[in-house]
Amino acid sequence: MHSLRWSLVILFAVASSSLLPGQKEQRQVLTDSQIEAIREAGIYPNDRIDLYTKYVDDRAQAIKGLSNRASSAARARKLDNDLQDITALMDELGDNLDQYGDRKADIRSALKKLNEEAPQWVRILNALAGEPTFDESRKEAIESCEDLADDAKRLETEQIDYFNQHKDQRGQQRAEPN
């Protein structure tokens, strides 16, 4: 019994220890409350897209705020992290758009807001002067943002056309197979 207890203590210590050298720490892009809000909105496509749009906008505004500050190592690290985070959020938002578009969920209202915000994000990212510390992250963020903006415009056009032809399916969360 005593050895079992010690085995469990050792197992717990190993499992809860920090990452082994050579492993890359995985950053958590969203807070626990933001993750929970995304989960809760999972069955409501417009709400979920709106949340992601808000979270991306929050990051874009943080990047904009940092862009006017004097150069420093701390600022460069913060910008690099924020750029990686905004890229991850935009990629996740793009994945959600693909999923909801494929299942013909009516997300036109969320797309309208996204299409209003995305050009601002592109401008913020393009206005940020590149520095060696975060230049790669900046380029990836710009590319991801431009892709997201293009996909959102395309999907909004597709949705308008689809729901004009299928008026009985307007407002649906998911197309059901016939």
N, CA, C and O atoms as a DFTB+ gen file, in Angstrom:
712 C
 N C O
     1  1       0.825      -1.190       0.000
     2  2       0.000       0.000       0.000
     3  2       0.872       1.258       0.000
     4  3       0.612       2.218      -0.726
     5  1       1.915       1.222       0.838
     6  2       2.807       2.374       0.927
     7  2       3.511       2.614      -0.404
     8  3       3.658       3.761      -0.827
     9  1       3.949       1.541      -1.070
    10  2       4.641       1.705      -2.362
    11  2       3.674       2.187      -3.443
    12  3       4.072       2.922      -4.347
    13  1       2.431       1.786      -3.358
    14  2       1.430       2.267      -4.311
    15  2       1.231       3.770      -4.146
    16  3       1.133       4.500      -5.132
    17  1       1.173       4.225      -2.913
    18  2       1.006       5.640      -2.641
    19  2       2.194       6.430      -3.198
    20  3       2.006       7.468      -3.833
    21  1       3.405       5.945      -2.965
    22  2       4.586       6.616      -3.488
    23  2       4.616       6.593      -5.010
    24  3       5.052       7.556      -5.641
    25  1       4.156       5.497      -5.596
    26  2       4.093       5.404      -7.057
    27  2       3.143       6.450      -7.620
    28  3       3.429       7.076      -8.640
    29  1       2.020       6.633      -6.955
    30  2       1.063       7.642      -7.407
    31  2       1.627       9.050      -7.243
    32  3       1.420       9.904      -8.105
    33  1       2.338       9.299      -6.143
    34  2       2.948      10.609      -5.922
    35  2       3.976      10.891      -7.012
    36  3       4.018      11.993      -7.561
    37  1       4.795       9.911      -7.322
    38  2       5.811      10.080      -8.368
    39  2       5.152      10.282      -9.721
    40  3       5.569      11.155     -10.482
    41  1       4.125       9.489     -10.039
    42  2       3.410       9.623     -11.295
    43  2       2.793      11.016     -11.411
    44  3       2.874      11.644     -12.466
    45  1       2.187      11.493     -10.350
    46  2       1.588      12.830     -10.360
    47  2       2.657      13.903     -10.555
    48  3       2.454      14.852     -11.312
    49  1       3.784      13.757      -9.881
    50  2       4.861      14.744     -10.004
    51  2       5.394      14.796     -11.433
    52  3       5.648      15.876     -11.966
    53  1       5.560      13.639     -12.046
    54  2       6.051      13.593     -13.427
    55  2       5.015      14.192     -14.369
    56  3       5.357      14.964     -15.265
    57  1       3.754      13.838     -14.166
    58  2       2.691      14.323     -15.050
    59  2       2.495      15.826     -14.920
    60  3       2.159      16.488     -15.903
    61  1       2.696      16.374     -13.738
    62  2       2.451      17.799     -13.543
    63  2       3.705      18.658     -13.697
    64  3       3.636      19.882     -13.579
    65  1       4.838      18.032     -13.957
    66  2       6.072      18.808     -14.113
    67  2       6.028      19.628     -15.384
    68  3       5.202      19.397     -16.267
    69  1       6.926      20.582     -15.460
    70  2       6.974      21.424     -16.657
    71  2       7.399      20.586     -17.852
    72  3       7.846      19.448     -17.714
    73  1       7.249      21.170     -19.007
    74  2       7.562      20.462     -20.235
    75  2       9.023      20.054     -20.270
    76  3       9.888      20.749     -19.737
    77  1       9.281      18.937     -20.894
    78  2      10.649      18.470     -21.045
    79  2      11.419      19.389     -21.976
    80  3      10.823      19.997     -22.865
    81  1      12.716      19.506     -21.796
    82  2      13.496      20.312     -22.742
    83  2      13.299      19.781     -24.150
    84  3      13.236      18.571     -24.372
    85  1      13.204      20.693     -25.085
    86  2      13.004      20.283     -26.474
    87  2      11.547      20.340     -26.888
    88  3      11.245      20.410     -28.079
    89  1      10.633      20.311     -25.917
    90  2       9.223      20.450     -26.254
    91  2       8.886      21.927     -26.272
    92  3       9.366      22.695     -25.439
    93  1       8.068      22.316     -27.217
    94  2       7.675      23.724     -27.330
    95  2       6.412      23.951     -26.517
    96  3       5.452      23.187     -26.613
    97  1       6.422      24.996     -25.725
    98  2       5.253      25.325     -24.925
    99  2       4.125      25.786     -25.833
   100  3       4.325      26.631     -26.706
   101  1       2.952      25.233     -25.624
   102  2       1.779      25.613     -26.415
   103  2       1.112      26.807     -25.753
   104  3       0.693      26.737     -24.598
   105  1       1.020      27.899     -26.494
   106  2       0.385      29.094     -25.977
   107  2      -1.124      28.932     -26.013
   108  3      -1.667      28.351     -26.952
   109  1      -1.789      29.435     -25.013
   110  2      -3.247      29.465     -25.016
   111  2      -3.655      30.840     -25.501
   112  3      -3.397      31.846     -24.841
   113  1      -4.295      30.875     -26.660
   114  2      -4.640      32.131     -27.321
   115  2      -5.798      32.834     -26.618
   116  3      -5.808      34.060     -26.510
   117  1      -6.764      32.069     -26.145
   118  2      -7.952      32.633     -25.495
   119  2      -7.921      32.347     -24.002
   120  3      -7.295      31.388     -23.550
   121  1      -8.601      33.189     -23.250
   122  2      -8.748      32.945     -21.818
   123  2      -9.741      31.794     -21.614
   124  3     -10.463      31.412     -22.535
   125  1      -9.763      31.259     -20.411
   126  2     -10.717      30.186     -20.111
   127  2     -12.159      30.643     -20.312
   128  3     -12.986      29.882     -20.816
   129  1     -12.466      31.879     -19.921
   130  2     -13.844      32.376     -20.082
   131  2     -14.174      32.569     -21.568
   132  3     -15.312      32.337     -21.976
   133  1     -13.208      32.987     -22.371
   134  2     -13.451      33.116     -23.811
   135  2     -13.667      31.749     -24.449
   136  3     -14.531      31.593     -25.312
   137  1     -12.897      30.773     -24.033
   138  2     -13.063      29.407     -24.547
   139  2     -14.453      28.883     -24.192
   140  3     -15.121      28.262     -25.019
   141  1     -14.875      29.136     -22.971
   142  2     -16.208      28.695     -22.535
   143  2     -17.298      29.391     -23.341
   144  3     -18.279      28.757     -23.728
   145  1     -17.138      30.677     -23.595
   146  2     -18.126      31.412     -24.394
   147  2     -18.206      30.845     -25.811
   148  3     -19.298      30.724     -26.366
   149  1     -17.071      30.499     -26.395
   150  2     -17.044      29.892     -27.731
   151  2     -17.772      28.545     -27.697
   152  3     -18.565      28.240     -28.588
   153  1     -17.501      27.749     -26.674
   154  2     -18.170      26.443     -26.545
   155  2     -19.679      26.612     -26.443
   156  3     -20.437      25.913     -27.115
   157  1     -20.104      27.534     -25.608
   158  2     -21.539      27.753     -25.408
   159  2     -22.220      28.232     -26.681
   160  3     -23.388      27.926     -26.921
   161  1     -21.492      28.980     -27.490
   162  2     -22.065      29.500     -28.738
   163  2     -21.962      28.476     -29.876
   164  3     -22.380      28.762     -30.997
   165  1     -21.425      27.321     -29.607
   166  2     -21.177      26.316     -30.638
   167  2     -22.368      25.955     -31.500
   168  3     -22.205      25.675     -32.687
   169  1     -23.549      25.954     -30.936
   170  2     -24.720      25.584     -31.731
   171  2     -25.402      26.800     -32.355
   172  3     -26.411      26.662     -33.048
   173  1     -24.859      27.975     -32.113
   174  2     -25.393      29.209     -32.679
   175  2     -24.315      29.856     -33.552
   176  3     -23.518      30.661     -33.070
   177  1     -24.298      29.500     -34.829
   178  2     -23.205      29.940     -35.714
   179  2     -22.960      31.440     -35.727
   180  3     -21.805      31.865     -35.678
   181  1     -24.006      32.258     -35.791
   182  2     -23.801      33.710     -35.815
   183  2     -23.134      34.197     -34.534
   184  3     -22.243      35.045     -34.579
   185  1     -23.562      33.662     -33.392
   186  2     -22.962      34.064     -32.115
   187  2     -21.490      33.668     -32.053
   188  3     -20.649      34.433     -31.582
   189  1     -21.194      32.469     -32.533
   190  2     -19.811      31.981     -32.496
   191  2     -18.914      32.825     -33.400
   192  3     -17.809      33.197     -33.003
   193  1     -19.376      33.127     -34.600
   194  2     -18.599      33.953     -35.528
   195  2     -18.426      35.355     -34.941
   196  3     -17.349      35.943     -35.048
   197  1     -19.479      35.892     -34.321
   198  2     -19.384      37.208     -33.683
   199  2     -18.340      37.216     -32.563
   200  3     -17.588      38.181     -32.422
   201  1     -18.292      36.145     -31.768
   202  2     -17.298      36.073     -30.699
   203  2     -15.876      36.064     -31.267
   204  3     -15.010      36.809     -30.808
   205  1     -15.649      35.217     -32.264
   206  2     -14.319      35.187     -32.874
   207  2     -13.965      36.548     -33.476
   208  3     -12.825      36.999     -33.361
   209  1     -14.927      37.194     -34.109
   210  2     -14.692      38.512     -34.688
   211  2     -14.285      39.497     -33.593
   212  3     -13.360      40.288     -33.780
   213  1     -14.968      39.450     -32.461
   214  2     -14.628      40.333     -31.338
   215  2     -13.230      40.032     -30.817
   216  3     -12.460      40.958     -30.560
   217  1     -12.888      38.764     -30.657
   218  2     -11.586      38.407     -30.109
   219  2     -10.452      38.798     -31.067
   220  3      -9.394      39.249     -30.626
   221  1     -10.672      38.627     -32.362
   222  2      -9.669      39.055     -33.336
   223  2      -9.536      40.576     -33.296
   224  3      -8.427      41.107     -33.341
   225  1     -10.664      41.272     -33.211
   226  2     -10.615      42.731     -33.156
   227  2      -9.878      43.215     -31.903
   228  3      -9.113      44.178     -31.963
   229  1     -10.108      42.554     -30.780
   230  2      -9.391      42.915     -29.553
   231  2      -7.877      42.806     -29.767
   232  3      -7.124      43.689     -29.357
   233  1      -7.437      41.720     -30.409
   234  2      -6.000      41.537     -30.680
   235  2      -5.503      42.596     -31.655
   236  3      -4.410      43.136     -31.483
   237  1      -6.293      42.893     -32.671
   238  2      -5.876      43.903     -33.651
   239  2      -5.706      45.259     -32.969
   240  3      -4.756      45.984     -33.263
   241  1      -6.614      45.604     -32.063
   242  2      -6.512      46.877     -31.358
   243  2      -5.291      46.898     -30.428
   244  3      -4.642      47.933     -30.275
   245  1      -4.987      45.760     -29.812
   246  2      -3.796      45.671     -28.962
   247  2      -2.531      45.867     -29.804
   248  3      -1.601      46.558     -29.386
   249  1      -2.503      45.258     -30.985
   250  2      -1.365      45.415     -31.891
   251  2      -1.238      46.872     -32.324
   252  3      -0.138      47.424     -32.360
   253  1      -2.360      47.482     -32.647
   254  2      -2.350      48.894     -33.048
   255  2      -1.794      49.762     -31.923
   256  3      -1.001      50.671     -32.172
   257  1      -2.204      49.487     -30.694
   258  2      -1.711      50.239     -29.544
   259  2      -0.211      50.082     -29.337
   260  3       0.468      51.032     -28.948
   261  1       0.302      48.895     -29.593
   262  2       1.735      48.651     -29.432
   263  2       2.561      49.240     -30.571
   264  3       3.747      49.522     -30.401
   265  1       1.937      49.424     -31.720
   266  2       2.696      49.870     -32.890
   267  2       3.249      51.281     -32.724
   268  3       4.240      51.630     -33.366
   269  1       2.633      52.093     -31.880
   270  2       3.079      53.474     -31.676
   271  2       4.071      53.625     -30.530
   272  3       4.579      54.721     -30.294
   273  1       4.350      52.548     -29.823
   274  2       5.273      52.624     -28.694
   275  2       6.722      52.533     -29.177
   276  3       7.004      52.024     -30.262
   277  1       7.611      53.029     -28.357
   278  2       9.040      52.981     -28.683
   279  2       9.514      51.532     -28.749
   280  3       9.044      50.674     -28.001
   281  1      10.438      51.280     -29.645
   282  2      10.977      49.926     -29.810
   283  2      11.710      49.483     -28.550
   284  3      12.490      50.231     -27.961
   285  1      11.436      48.255     -28.161
   286  2      12.137      47.633     -27.043
   287  2      12.017      46.130     -27.222
   288  3      11.186      45.657     -27.998
   289  1      12.829      45.393     -26.522
   290  2      12.777      43.932     -26.610
   291  2      11.428      43.415     -26.092
   292  3      10.859      42.487     -26.667
   293  1      10.921      44.007     -25.017
   294  2       9.630      43.577     -24.456
   295  2       8.489      43.845     -25.438
   296  3       7.608      43.003     -25.612
   297  1       8.504      45.010     -26.074
   298  2       7.481      45.354     -27.061
   299  2       7.532      44.378     -28.236
   300  3       6.498      43.904     -28.705
   301  1       8.734      44.087     -28.700
   302  2       8.891      43.172     -29.837
   303  2       8.375      41.778     -29.489
   304  3       7.713      41.146     -30.312
   305  1       8.667      41.288     -28.279
   306  2       8.169      39.965     -27.857
   307  2       6.651      39.966     -27.759
   308  3       5.991      39.018     -28.185
   309  1       6.099      41.047     -27.188
   310  2       4.638      41.164     -27.056
   311  2       3.982      41.199     -28.431
   312  3       2.965      40.541     -28.652
   313  1       4.558      41.961     -29.352
   314  2       4.014      42.010     -30.713
   315  2       4.102      40.650     -31.389
   316  3       3.160      40.225     -32.058
   317  1       5.223      39.969     -31.220
   318  2       5.371      38.643     -31.821
   319  2       4.292      37.696     -31.285
   320  3       3.662      36.967     -32.052
   321  1       4.084      37.712     -29.964
   322  2       3.053      36.857     -29.366
   323  2       1.653      37.238     -29.851
   324  3       0.855      36.370     -30.205
   325  1       1.361      38.541     -29.863
   326  2       0.041      38.985     -30.311
   327  2      -0.193      38.661     -31.784
   328  3      -1.306      38.309     -32.175
   329  1       0.840      38.777     -32.589
   330  2       0.705      38.441     -34.018
   331  2       0.459      36.945     -34.203
   332  3      -0.359      36.546     -35.031
   333  1       1.162      36.127     -33.437
   334  2       0.905      34.682     -33.510
   335  2      -0.508      34.350     -33.044
   336  3      -1.181      33.500     -33.626
   337  1      -0.949      35.031     -31.987
   338  2      -2.290      34.787     -31.463
   339  2      -3.369      35.210     -32.461
   340  3      -4.334      34.478     -32.680
   341  1      -3.211      36.378     -33.061
   342  2      -4.234      36.844     -34.002
   343  2      -4.282      35.925     -35.223
   344  3      -5.354      35.679     -35.777
   345  1      -3.132      35.423     -35.638
   346  2      -3.098      34.486     -36.760
   347  2      -3.847      33.209     -36.401
   348  3      -4.641      32.708     -37.199
   349  1      -3.601      32.685     -35.215
   350  2      -4.296      31.465     -34.779
   351  2      -5.805      31.705     -34.695
   352  3      -6.590      30.847     -35.098
   353  1      -6.212      32.860     -34.178
   354  2      -7.643      33.171     -34.080
   355  2      -8.281      33.309     -35.461
   356  3      -9.388      32.820     -35.689
   357  1      -7.583      33.974     -36.381
   358  2      -8.134      34.133     -37.732
   359  2      -8.226      32.782     -38.440
   360  3      -9.186      32.528     -39.168
   361  1      -7.242      31.921     -38.232
   362  2      -7.293      30.587     -38.829
   363  2      -8.459      29.781     -38.260
   364  3      -9.158      29.087     -38.998
   365  1      -8.664      29.875     -36.954
   366  2      -9.787      29.176     -36.323
   367  2     -11.114      29.748     -36.819
   368  3     -12.052      28.994     -37.077
   369  1     -11.200      31.053     -36.953
   370  2     -12.401      31.688     -37.490
   371  2     -12.649      31.211     -38.914
   372  3     -13.786      30.907     -39.274
   373  1     -11.605      31.143     -39.725
   374  2     -11.736      30.639     -41.094
   375  2     -12.234      29.206     -41.134
   376  3     -13.060      28.858     -41.977
   377  1     -11.734      28.364     -40.221
   378  2     -12.209      26.977     -40.142
   379  2     -13.697      26.930     -39.806
   380  3     -14.440      26.123     -40.365
   381  1     -14.129      27.800     -38.889
   382  2     -15.549      27.857     -38.535
   383  2     -16.383      28.320     -39.721
   384  3     -17.467      27.787     -39.959
   385  1     -15.893      29.306     -40.466
   386  2     -16.620      29.762     -41.653
   387  2     -16.784      28.627     -42.654
   388  3     -17.858      28.452     -43.228
   389  1     -15.725      27.860     -42.862
   390  2     -15.794      26.720     -43.782
   391  2     -16.846      25.713     -43.326
   392  3     -17.659      25.234     -44.116
   393  1     -16.810      25.407     -42.038
   394  2     -17.749      24.429     -41.494
   395  2     -19.195      24.912     -41.634
   396  3     -20.054      24.165     -42.103
   397  1     -19.465      26.138     -41.235
   398  2     -20.823      26.655     -41.305
   399  2     -21.275      26.869     -42.745
   400  3     -22.452      26.693     -43.059
   401  1     -20.356      27.244     -43.610
   402  2     -20.688      27.398     -45.027
   403  2     -21.049      26.064     -45.654
   404  3     -22.008      25.973     -46.420
   405  1     -20.281      25.023     -45.332
   406  2     -20.547      23.686     -45.875
   407  2     -21.904      23.151     -45.442
   408  3     -22.576      22.465     -46.211
   409  1     -22.304      23.456     -44.234
   410  2     -23.586      22.923     -43.758
   411  2     -24.738      23.891     -43.996
   412  3     -25.845      23.677     -43.501
   413  1     -24.479      24.956     -44.753
   414  2     -25.496      25.938     -45.164
   415  2     -26.191      26.608     -43.982
   416  3     -27.387      26.896     -44.027
   417  1     -25.414      26.851     -42.920
   418  2     -25.959      27.644     -41.816
   419  2     -26.054      29.090     -42.292
   420  3     -25.160      29.581     -42.982
   421  1     -27.123      29.758     -41.929
   422  2     -27.337      31.144     -42.342
   423  2     -26.531      32.059     -41.417
   424  3     -26.984      32.399     -40.324
   425  1     -25.344      32.452     -41.857
   426  2     -24.459      33.282     -41.051
   427  2     -24.250      34.661     -41.689
   428  3     -23.226      35.310     -41.478
   429  1     -25.236      35.084     -42.465
   430  2     -25.099      36.364     -43.162
   431  2     -24.917      37.542     -42.222
   432  3     -24.132      38.443     -42.519
   433  1     -25.625      37.560     -41.091
   434  2     -25.484      38.710     -40.184
   435  2     -24.074      38.767     -39.590
   436  3     -23.502      39.851     -39.474
   437  1     -23.515      37.632     -39.217
   438  2     -22.150      37.609     -38.680
   439  2     -21.134      37.948     -39.764
   440  3     -20.133      38.613     -39.495
   441  1     -21.388      37.493     -40.988
   442  2     -20.478      37.790     -42.095
   443  2     -20.460      39.284     -42.405
   444  3     -19.418      39.843     -42.748
   445  1     -21.613      39.919     -42.283
   446  2     -21.672      41.362     -42.543
   447  2     -20.729      42.102     -41.604
   448  3     -19.950      42.950     -42.041
   449  1     -20.798      41.780     -40.312
   450  2     -19.920      42.427     -39.327
   451  2     -18.459      42.069     -39.585
   452  3     -17.589      42.938     -39.536
   453  1     -18.191      40.809     -39.857
   454  2     -16.820      40.374     -40.149
   455  2     -16.259      41.117     -41.358
   456  3     -15.103      41.540     -41.351
   457  1     -17.079      41.274     -42.393
   458  2     -16.622      41.963     -43.601
   459  2     -16.408      43.460     -43.370
   460  3     -15.668      44.096     -44.120
   461  1     -17.035      44.021     -42.359
   462  2     -16.777      45.417     -41.991
   463  2     -15.469      45.543     -41.214
   464  3     -14.747      46.527     -41.372
   465  1     -15.160      44.553     -40.377
   466  2     -13.985      44.605     -39.506
   467  2     -12.689      44.190     -40.211
   468  3     -11.647      44.806     -39.988
   469  1     -12.739      43.171     -41.044
   470  2     -11.522      42.586     -41.631
   471  2     -10.640      43.601     -42.359
   472  3      -9.422      43.556     -42.186
   473  1     -11.190      44.513     -43.163
   474  2     -10.304      45.487     -43.820
   475  2      -9.527      46.362     -42.826
   476  3      -8.395      46.760     -43.102
   477  1     -10.131      46.657     -41.680
   478  2      -9.422      47.426     -40.648
   479  2      -8.237      46.637     -40.110
   480  3      -7.167      47.195     -39.864
   481  1      -8.435      45.326     -39.928
   482  2      -7.357      44.485     -39.425
   483  2      -6.203      44.442     -40.424
   484  3      -5.035      44.505     -40.040
   485  1      -6.539      44.336     -41.698
   486  2      -5.502      44.324     -42.738
   487  2      -4.708      45.631     -42.676
   488  3      -3.480      45.613     -42.759
   489  1      -5.398      46.755     -42.530
   490  2      -4.716      48.056     -42.454
   491  2      -3.802      48.132     -41.224
   492  3      -2.672      48.611     -41.316
   493  1      -4.290      47.664     -40.091
   494  2      -3.484      47.691     -38.864
   495  2      -2.217      46.865     -39.047
   496  3      -1.125      47.305     -38.686
   497  1      -2.364      45.672     -39.604
   498  2      -1.211      44.789     -39.780
   499  2      -0.231      45.336     -40.815
   500  3       0.983      45.237     -40.638
   501  1      -0.757      45.909     -41.889
   502  2       0.122      46.477     -42.911
   503  2       0.829      47.731     -42.413
   504  3       1.947      48.013     -42.845
   505  1       0.205      48.491     -41.515
   506  2       0.814      49.718     -40.989
   507  2       1.930      49.427     -39.986
   508  3       2.777      50.281     -39.730
   509  1       1.927      48.233     -39.427
   510  2       2.945      47.855     -38.446
   511  2       4.285      47.646     -39.156
   512  3       4.422      46.765     -40.005
   513  1       5.255      48.461     -38.800
   514  2       6.583      48.323     -39.407
   515  2       7.228      47.027     -38.933
   516  3       7.223      46.714     -37.742
   517  1       7.778      46.287     -39.872
   518  2       8.411      45.017     -39.534
   519  2       9.718      45.209     -38.789
   520  3      10.465      46.153     -39.043
   521  1       9.979      44.299     -37.866
   522  2      11.246      44.239     -37.145
   523  2      11.677      42.783     -37.156
   524  3      10.828      41.893     -37.206
   525  1      12.983      42.519     -37.111
   526  2      13.448      41.126     -37.179
   527  2      12.795      40.197     -36.161
   528  3      12.563      39.025     -36.459
   529  1      12.493      40.703     -34.960
   530  2      11.928      39.868     -33.905
   531  2      10.560      39.312     -34.267
   532  3      10.241      38.180     -33.903
   533  1       9.748      40.085     -34.973
   534  2       8.379      39.645     -35.256
   535  2       8.014      39.725     -36.735
   536  3       6.835      39.618     -37.072
   537  1       8.970      39.906     -37.612
   538  2       8.656      40.089     -39.026
   539  2       7.963      38.858     -39.629
   540  3       7.017      38.995     -40.405
   541  1       8.430      37.673     -39.277
   542  2       7.803      36.447     -39.807
   543  2       6.362      36.325     -39.313
   544  3       5.468      35.986     -40.088
   545  1       6.134      36.596     -38.039
   546  2       4.779      36.544     -37.477
   547  2       3.884      37.578     -38.133
   548  3       2.708      37.319     -38.390
   549  1       4.445      38.759     -38.406
   550  2       3.687      39.830     -39.067
   551  2       3.260      39.400     -40.460
   552  3       2.107      39.599     -40.845
   553  1       4.174      38.815     -41.217
   554  2       3.853      38.366     -42.575
   555  2       2.775      37.286     -42.557
   556  3       1.856      37.310     -43.376
   557  1       2.884      36.342     -41.628
   558  2       1.876      35.285     -41.510
   559  2       0.519      35.860     -41.126
   560  3      -0.509      35.424     -41.645
   561  1       0.510      36.831     -40.225
   562  2      -0.746      37.454     -39.804
   563  2      -1.398      38.188     -40.971
   564  3      -2.608      38.086     -41.172
   565  1      -0.603      38.924     -41.737
   566  2      -1.151      39.643     -42.892
   567  2      -1.745      38.650     -43.894
   568  3      -2.852      38.855     -44.390
   569  1      -1.018      37.590     -44.185
   570  2      -1.511      36.584     -45.133
   571  2      -2.792      35.933     -44.632
   572  3      -3.740      35.753     -45.396
   573  1      -2.824      35.581     -43.355
   574  2      -4.012      34.962     -42.773
   575  2      -5.197      35.921     -42.802
   576  3      -6.323      35.512     -43.086
   577  1      -4.948      37.179     -42.513
   578  2      -6.011      38.185     -42.499
   579  2      -6.560      38.413     -43.907
   580  3      -7.773      38.503     -44.094
   581  1      -5.682      38.506     -44.883
   582  2      -6.134      38.695     -46.265
   583  2      -6.939      37.486     -46.735
   584  3      -7.959      37.637     -47.407
   585  1      -6.478      36.286     -46.378
   586  2      -7.230      35.069     -46.733
   587  2      -8.600      35.063     -46.077
   588  3      -9.601      34.745     -46.718
   589  1      -8.642      35.416     -44.796
   590  2      -9.914      35.453     -44.072
   591  2     -10.852      36.470     -44.697
   592  3     -12.034      36.183     -44.889
   593  1     -10.348      37.650     -45.016
   594  2     -11.184      38.696     -45.625
   595  2     -11.740      38.227     -46.964
   596  3     -12.918      38.436     -47.254
   597  1     -10.904      37.597     -47.779
   598  2     -11.357      37.076     -49.075
   599  2     -12.411      35.983     -48.894
   600  3     -13.433      35.979     -49.580
   601  1     -12.157      35.059     -47.968
   602  2     -13.107      33.970     -47.724
   603  2     -14.440      34.494     -47.210
   604  3     -15.497      34.011     -47.616
   605  1     -14.397      35.478     -46.320
   606  2     -15.632      36.032     -45.762
   607  2     -16.454      36.731     -46.845
   608  3     -17.675      36.583     -46.885
   609  1     -15.796      37.490     -47.719
   610  2     -16.509      38.149     -48.824
   611  2     -17.140      37.121     -49.754
   612  3     -18.308      37.236     -50.128
   613  1     -16.350      36.112     -50.122
   614  2     -16.840      35.067     -51.018
   615  2     -18.028      34.337     -50.392
   616  3     -19.041      34.106     -51.051
   617  1     -17.895      33.979     -49.121
   618  2     -18.952      33.241     -48.447
   619  2     -20.212      34.081     -48.298
   620  3     -21.319      33.559     -48.429
   621  1     -20.063      35.365     -48.027
   622  2     -21.242      36.227     -47.917
   623  2     -21.985      36.270     -49.254
   624  3     -23.212      36.186     -49.283
   625  1     -21.256      36.399     -50.345
   626  2     -21.881      36.396     -51.678
   627  2     -22.589      35.066     -51.935
   628  3     -23.721      35.041     -52.418
   629  1     -21.912      33.958     -51.606
   630  2     -22.524      32.636     -51.784
   631  2     -23.784      32.502     -50.944
   632  3     -24.792      31.973     -51.412
   633  1     -23.731      32.978     -49.706
   634  2     -24.882      32.865     -48.819
   635  2     -26.057      33.714     -49.309
   636  3     -27.204      33.271     -49.263
   637  1     -25.780      34.903     -49.767
   638  2     -26.857      35.753     -50.302
   639  2     -27.535      35.058     -51.470
   640  3     -28.762      34.999     -51.541
   641  1     -26.729      34.531     -52.386
   642  2     -27.289      33.813     -53.545
   643  2     -28.076      32.582     -53.107
   644  3     -29.188      32.349     -53.580
   645  1     -27.494      31.796     -52.203
   646  2     -28.134      30.555     -51.769
   647  2     -29.473      30.834     -51.091
   648  3     -30.475      30.194     -51.410
   649  1     -29.497      31.788     -50.157
   650  2     -30.718      32.033     -49.407
   651  2     -31.747      32.830     -50.210
   652  3     -32.924      32.840     -49.849
   653  1     -31.334      33.494     -51.284
   654  2     -32.307      34.075     -52.202
   655  2     -33.005      32.973     -52.991
   656  3     -34.181      33.111     -53.326
   657  1     -32.310      31.896     -53.290
   658  2     -32.899      30.760     -54.014
   659  2     -33.633      29.805     -53.086
   660  3     -34.543      29.101     -53.525
   661  1     -33.257      29.767     -51.816
   662  2     -33.852      28.843     -50.843
   663  2     -34.420      29.640     -49.668
   664  3     -33.950      29.528     -48.536
   665  1     -35.425      30.433     -49.961
   666  2     -36.000      31.329     -48.955
   667  2     -36.532      30.570     -47.735
   668  3     -36.535      31.111     -46.629
   669  1     -36.973      29.343     -47.920
   670  2     -37.511      28.555     -46.823
   671  2     -36.428      28.124     -45.825
   672  3     -36.750      27.664     -44.729
   673  1     -35.161      28.267     -46.189
   674  2     -34.064      27.840     -45.314
   675  2     -33.380      29.010     -44.605
   676  3     -32.392      28.819     -43.896
   677  1     -33.904      30.214     -44.797
   678  2     -33.310      31.381     -44.136
   679  2     -33.357      31.219     -42.626
   680  3     -34.332      30.712     -42.072
   681  1     -32.304      31.649     -41.979
   682  2     -32.249      31.614     -40.518
   683  2     -31.891      30.263     -39.933
   684  3     -31.831      30.122     -38.712
   685  1     -31.653      29.272     -40.768
   686  2     -31.348      27.940     -40.251
   687  2     -29.939      27.874     -39.658
   688  3     -29.042      28.621     -40.050
   689  1     -29.777      26.978     -38.726
   690  2     -28.469      26.764     -38.111
   691  2     -27.671      25.704     -38.868
   692  3     -26.440      25.694     -38.844
   693  1     -28.413      24.796     -39.550
   694  2     -27.770      23.684     -40.245
   695  2     -28.758      23.097     -41.230
   696  3     -29.924      22.872     -40.907
   697  1     -28.272      22.853     -42.441
   698  2     -29.124      22.213     -43.447
   699  2     -29.269      20.737     -43.102
   700  3     -28.284      20.040     -42.857
   701  1     -30.488      20.284     -43.090
   702  2     -30.751      18.874     -42.807
   703  2     -30.885      18.113     -44.119
   704  3     -31.516      18.597     -45.059
   705  1     -30.286      16.910     -44.186
   706  2     -30.401      16.142     -45.434
   707  2     -31.849      15.737     -45.703
   708  3     -32.615      15.449     -44.784
   709  1     -32.195      15.723     -46.971
   710  2     -33.573      15.359     -47.367
   711  2     -33.771      13.881     -47.379
   712  3     -34.864      13.407     -47.687
